[in-house]
């Protein structure tokens, strides 16, 4: 049987990571684009030499990893810096994601979940996926969850939300939506299992 490639996305604080873990519990393989991106920009990561050559030593920390906070500030201030970083990191993430996906197919997984926070924004993932699932909730809920989890200010969280694809764009790209608003973890689990069943698990 051919494995289904499901793209999973959602705004910050939507519960996307929780849904990804629930899908793994249901038997899916998990390809985490964010984790791969952190890996390639960690000390000794495959993106570090190109980042150093493009941005200079100031963006590389004493530990040899990307200075995330400094890079984030630069990317917010300068959209060309963001594009340059993406041009380095995204192809490397794509290669590793493809390797992990093939490994999962070889292991017999019927559902591959590509966990991609910026799926809608990147524009490069859609043609590689069979379906897109969006985890959605109200913006006020996103702010409350992230504030409780990360201790960020409302202003900082709203800036992150504003930098992501608008909610309506995500929903327009969705083949299926899990609405994670005012429900228990058990109810979220039930909705996620229903989604998994749709794709053969």
Secondary structure, 3 states (H helix, E strand, C coil): CCCEEEEEECCCCCCHHHHHHHHHHCCCEEEEHHHHHHHHCCCCCCCHHHHHHHHCHHHECCCCCECHHHHHHHHHHCHHHHHHHHHHHHHHHHHHHHHHHHHHHHCCCCEEEEECCCHHHHCCCHHHCCEEEEEECCHHHHHHHHHHHHCCCHHHHHHHHHHCCCHHHHHHHCCEEEECCCCCHHHHHHHHHHHHHHCCC
